[in-house]
Amino acid sequence: MAKSDPEFLARLDRESREAEKRFIGNIAHRLGRPAAGPAPVHPYRGAPDFWASYELGTEEKIGRFMDNWRAAGGYPERIASMSGVPEVIARIAKERQARSTIRQNLPELASLQLESVLPELSHHAWNGRDHEGSLNICEQADVGIVLADHAAAYTGTIVVASSADKGRSVSLLPNVLIAVIPAERMYTRLGEAMSRVASIPAERFPAGVHFISGPSRSSDIENDLTIGVHGPGAAYALIVG
Amino acid sequence: MSKPQGSNVKERARTALQDEFLIDAVKFTTERLKNGKKAATAEHGNWEEWRERGRQIRAHTVAHLDYYLSRFIENARAQGVHVHFAPEGKDAARIAMDIAKHRGAKSVVKSKSMVSEEVHINEAFEQIGIESIESDLGEYIIQLANEPPSHIIIPAIHKNRRQIAELLSKEAGETLPPETQVLAGFARRKLRDKFLEADIGLTGCNFGIAETGTVVIFENEGNARMVSTVPKIQITLMGMERLIPTWDDLEVMATLLPRSATGQKMTMYMSGITGPKRTEDGDGPEEMHVIIVDNGRSLQLGDPDFQELLNCIRCGACLNACPVYRHIGGHSYPGTYSGPIGAVLTPALNKNAEEWHDIANASSLCGACYEACPVKIPLHDMLVYLRNRKVERGVTAPGEKMAMRGFKMLMGSHAWFERAVKAGQLGQKLLVRGGVIKSRIGPLGGWTAYRHIPALPKKSFREQWTKVTAEAENSFKPMTDEMKSRMEKIVQSRAKGGH
């Protein structure tokens, strides 16, 4: 495929600005306004009022998250501290007969020192500068390891945002996903995680924010549940703390 | 794409009703989804409050669509998105083809998008020699079968395991057993290669968040993530009304949509894509295009009867609840959308209500669709408005029109009415057997095909009326002493506080 053509894109953008006037103008006209209106008052923003006060205690949150993750077909585990994590990952890697891992390029994950715990496996950290290389490694890797940015107990969901060090492919391409979730990042409601995402300023806003609630699944063949259709078929959630 | 034969909904429904597997599969699946929804909403509690909030947010956004769409465009552009506008479906296909042709793209991988069905994007790519592959498992199956989706959430609902094995075997070049794991495993390997090869990823959009210019996609398989992660170019087709103002509002939609669609608390994946990959990111598309599609949607704006149609979040709950859909399946409906929402949306989007008029009749107006709708769209009322407009525009069948004119004449004059009843009493003698009419001749056929018509009585109600009133007057009995004393007792007991 040819390279991106800035001139072509500039032409499309010029056309788009023209088309936009007519497009938005038509909507405003149909709504009985001469032009696009000013910011309206938005009295119904977000969840119903009663929901804002719904709060679970720490243990309840963790219990609820684990129940939901398990119900979705995933494997939740509780670990007292980060020092216990390498051992659990080693066990999972052996059970799954993994030969290689890829992880987000984060100090918390580097400090697990998987290289010394599982010396027989090849280990990689995501490298944003090497697009093709990182993608290939991810595609070949058996296990992807991520640190969750946030988690929501009520739905059993983790949130993973993309960055130079946090490739989207890490939680997507390998067959096995291991998500490390520090207990203090666990909230009751999904909305708590969302408002934290929304508060990131535009210039640092991540291109991909992924909410993950278990293994990839489909019921498209005669309503029969299949796991691991495109994404990971085994999803581990390690709650730490 | 091939749909079952038949030019109108009655004929297509008849074809569908002869397919036993289809009937069972649709019933089973819709029942499963419906029960799933029931359990998920009951478990959640306060469902009505969430539903009302969902309605409020959607209604507010649509009422100020000019504002929110402008914000979305502005914020998406600021993140590097190329935004395009498609007043008609064909404009969307043209813009997507322009982008593909200019870059010399050879293949496109698609995730599920109802808008792409609306604008016939696969056919457009095919015409210019670009391979366009559906990657949602169900969509992939029906693409191999060359059929359109029959359910908004489970598109291959009408295919059984053996049919699917046959389709995939042809693709594999070897015989695959009809086992779910094997078939899904084959699709995974095959499509994984396609993802890695593809130049363009094409996605739909469940919600566009105005405050950040984010495209939100709900899915279970991970194919939409693949489509928006691996290829160099991402093209997203977005219906112009898909917006919500803020991320806070997304919590409401994330509560309503998965529960209503599949009975899940959450779909396995929900992705918020905000612009192409940042310069330093290692994956994600280098170029991102969002094509905003009108294609008849703006016609509903400002229309008091139909504007709420734009509140729809495409969950499919109304299909699962609809007794008519559950019997005839999705292919009996013309156009991209089936079930109650399709019955209203198809004529609305197509402007020419005349051409699609018969679909408004494929409903019993029971209101189950409204009860099921997570944003409370009064679909059954809209079906009545549609029928109403159809009559106003004079698009009713000539026979029905004539019958209505005749009815007006008869009801306008008692002399004509009495003559007609007499004629009926005499005329029916040819048809009545055992007190009922079973004959399927002429206009009676539509009724007698499934049930019998009771014969007209020898004497009509009007003829009996004089006799009945006289009898009633004569039978009036004055109160006896015994009755009187009983009444007195009752009155006294009440006065004392008894019953």
Interface residues (C-beta under 8 A of the other chain):
Chain A: M1 A2 S4 D5 F8 L9 L12 D13 E15 S16 A19 E20 R22 F23 I24 N26 I27 A28 R30 L31 G32 R33 A35 A36 G37 P38 A39 P40 H42 P43 Y44 R45 G46 A47 P48 F50 W51 N68 A72 W126 N127 G128 R129 D130 H131 S134 L135 E139 Y154 T155 G156 T157 S162 S163 A164 G167 R168 S169 L172 R189 L190 G191 M194 S195 V197 A198 A202 F205 P206 A207 G208 V209 H210 F211 I212 S213 G214 P215 S216 R217 S218 S219 D220 I221 E222 N223 D224 T226 G228 V229 H230 G231 P232
Chain B: A25 F28 T29 R32 N46 E49 W50 E52 R53 Q56 I57 H60 A63 H64 L65 D66 Y67 L69 S70 I73 N75 A78 Q79 H82 V83 H84 F85 P87 I95 D98 I99 H102 R103 G104 A105 K106 S135 D136 L137 G138 I141 I154 P155 A156 N160 R161 I164 T180 Q181 L183 A184 A187 R188 L191 R192 L196 D199 E211 T212 T214 N220 E221 G222 N223 R225 M226 S228 T229 V230 K232 M240 P245 T246 W247 D248 D249 L250 E251 V252 A254 T255 T262 K265 M266 T267 M268 Y269 M270 S271 G272 I273 T274 G275 P276 K277 R278 E280 D281 G282 D283 G284 E286 E287 I292 D294 S298 L299 L301 G302
